[in-house]
Amino acid sequence: MLGDGVNDVDVRADWRRRGGLCPRHWRVWRSLEAPALSSAVLLRDLLEHELRRRLGDAATPAPVERLGFLRSLGGLSRAPAASADERPVVRCRACEIEGTAERRYLHALQHVREDALEGALARGRGFVCVDHVAALPDGRARALLTARLEALLVDLDTFLRRSDHRFAHEPMGEAGDAWLRAIRAVGGDV
């Protein structure tokens, strides 16, 4: 969508049906510094659709002759006004793709050999967030990842202790980024 995807009539119709993106993914879109032209084409289409759907003909768009090229790109449509009760919930495509990827990820994680998981955890400080560990079935993988998260509690305790002026002389060591790892543990990919 960040490039020529805005010219795909079916994709744009799907975005109109869905109501665009959820607020979180609009913030991601904005932070990507998406190309202004493709963003403007997509948002012009979505905004007109939403205005017409919610306000009907009370919403006055720009003169049609200036929109001819846009209509040819995406077939801007006139939809009847909808009451506030009929307002659909945004079905964010990015959230759906994210959910599918998350399910694949969890499925793959469940099938990692135990020795490979143990080796990976022994070589680094990585972990899986609490939500994903909780989604795993009981078993060795869940136990290993739970233990890693519990070890993060120890690192947080160490960080807090060494942040106290009485113990500031003790080196922070690996506990120095415990608070950042804890954000990822409770907030996922933030």
C-alpha positions in Angstrom: 0.0 0.0 0.0 2.9 2.4 0.5 3.5 2.5 -3.3 1.4 1.4 -6.2 -0.9 -0.7 -4.0 -3.2 2.3 -3.8 -4.0 1.9 -7.5 -5.4 -1.6 -7.0 -9.2 -1.2 -7.1 -9.9 -4.4 -5.1 -7.4 -3.5 -2.4 -8.9 0.0 -2.0 -12.4 -1.4 -2.0 -11.3 -3.8 0.8 -9.9 -0.9 2.8 -13.2 1.0 2.4 -15.1 -2.0 3.6 -12.8 -2.4 6.6 -12.8 1.3 7.5 -9.0 1.8 7.0 -6.6 0.9 9.8 -6.9 0.8 13.6 -5.4 3.8 15.4 -2.3 1.9 16.4 -1.5 1.0 12.8 -2.3 4.5 11.5 0.4 5.7 14.0 2.8 3.1 12.5 1.9 4.3 9.0 2.7 7.8 10.0 6.0 6.9 11.6 7.0 5.0 8.4 7.1 8.4 6.7 5.0 6.8 4.0 5.2 8.4 0.6 2.9 11.4 0.6 1.3 10.8 -2.8 0.2 7.2 -2.2 -1.0 8.2 1.3 -2.9 11.1 -0.1 -4.6 9.0 -2.8 -5.6 6.3 -0.3 -6.8 8.8 2.4 -8.7 10.9 -0.1 -10.6 7.7 -1.1 -11.2 6.6 2.5 -12.2 10.1 3.7 -14.7 10.6 0.9 -16.2 7.1 1.5 -16.5 7.7 5.2 -18.1 11.2 4.8 -20.6 9.9 2.3 -21.4 6.8 4.4 -21.9 8.7 7.5 -23.2 12.1 6.3 -24.7 11.2 2.9 -25.0 14.0 0.4 -24.5 16.6 3.2 -20.8 16.0 2.6 -19.8 18.0 -0.4 -16.7 16.7 -2.0 -14.5 18.6 -4.5 -16.0 19.1 -7.9 -16.2 15.9 -9.8 -14.2 17.1 -12.8 -11.2 17.4 -10.4 -11.7 13.8 -9.2 -11.9 12.2 -12.6 -8.5 10.7 -12.5 -9.1 9.4 -8.9 -12.4 7.8 -9.9 -10.5 6.0 -12.7 -8.0 4.7 -10.2 -10.3 3.4 -7.5 -13.9 3.9 -8.5 -14.9 6.3 -5.8 -18.4 5.4 -4.9 -21.4 7.2 -3.5 -22.8 5.4 -0.5 -25.9 6.3 1.4 -25.5 7.8 4.8 -25.4 5.5 7.8 -26.6 6.2 11.3 -24.1 6.2 14.1 -25.6 2.8 15.2 -24.6 1.3 11.8 -21.0 2.5 12.1 -18.8 -0.7 11.5 -15.9 -1.6 13.7 -12.7 -1.1 11.9 -11.4 -4.4 10.7 -7.7 -3.5 10.3 -6.0 -5.6 7.7 -2.6 -5.0 9.4 -4.0 -6.5 12.6 -5.3 -9.5 10.7 -1.9 -10.1 9.0 -0.3 -9.6 12.4 -2.6 -12.2 14.0 -1.9 -14.7 11.2 1.8 -14.2 11.7 1.5 -14.6 15.4 -0.4 -17.9 15.1 2.3 -19.2 12.7 5.0 -18.0 15.1 3.3 -19.8 18.1 2.8 -23.0 16.0 6.5 -22.9 15.0 7.6 -22.2 18.6 5.7 -25.3 19.8 7.6 -27.5 17.3 11.1 -26.3 18.1 13.2 -29.1 19.4 13.9 -28.8 23.1 17.6 -29.0 22.8 17.6 -26.2 20.1 15.5 -24.0 22.4 17.7 -24.7 25.4 20.8 -24.0 23.3 19.4 -20.7 22.0 18.5 -19.6 25.6 21.9 -20.6 26.9 23.6 -18.5 24.2 21.7 -15.3 24.7 19.3 -13.3 26.9 16.4 -13.5 24.5 12.9 -14.6 25.6 9.3 -14.6 24.5 6.8 -12.1 25.9 4.4 -13.1 28.6 1.4 -13.2 26.3 3.1 -15.7 23.9 4.4 -17.9 26.7 0.9 -18.0 28.2 -0.5 -19.1 24.7 1.9 -22.1 24.6 0.6 -25.4 25.9 2.1 -26.9 29.0 5.4 -28.5 28.3 9.1 -28.1 28.2 9.2 -25.1 25.9 6.7 -23.2 28.1 8.7 -24.1 31.2 12.0 -22.9 29.7 10.5 -19.6 28.6 8.7 -19.1 31.9 12.0 -19.6 33.7 13.6 -17.0 31.5 10.9 -14.5 32.3 11.2 -15.3 36.0 15.0 -14.7 35.7 14.1 -11.2 34.4 12.5 -10.6 37.8 15.9 -11.2 39.4 17.5 -8.8 37.0 14.9 -6.2 37.8 15.5 -6.7 41.5 19.3 -6.3 40.9 18.7 -3.1 38.9 16.5 -1.7 41.6 19.0 -2.6 44.3 22.0 -1.1 42.4 20.0 2.0 41.6 19.7 2.7 45.3 22.4 5.2 46.4 23.7 2.8 49.1 24.6 0.2 46.5 25.5 2.5 43.6 29.2 1.3 43.9 28.1 -2.2 42.7 28.4 -2.6 38.9 25.1 -2.7 37.1 26.2 -5.5 34.7 23.6 -7.3 32.7 20.8 -6.0 34.9 21.4 -2.5 33.4 18.8 -3.1 30.6 16.4 -5.2 32.7 13.7 -2.4 32.6 13.9 -2.4 28.8 13.6 -6.1 28.6 10.7 -6.0 31.0 8.8 -3.5 28.7 9.1 -6.1 25.9 8.1 -8.9 28.2 4.8 -7.2 29.3 4.2 -5.1 26.2 5.2 -7.4 23.4 6.9 -5.8 20.4 6.9 -2.1 21.5 
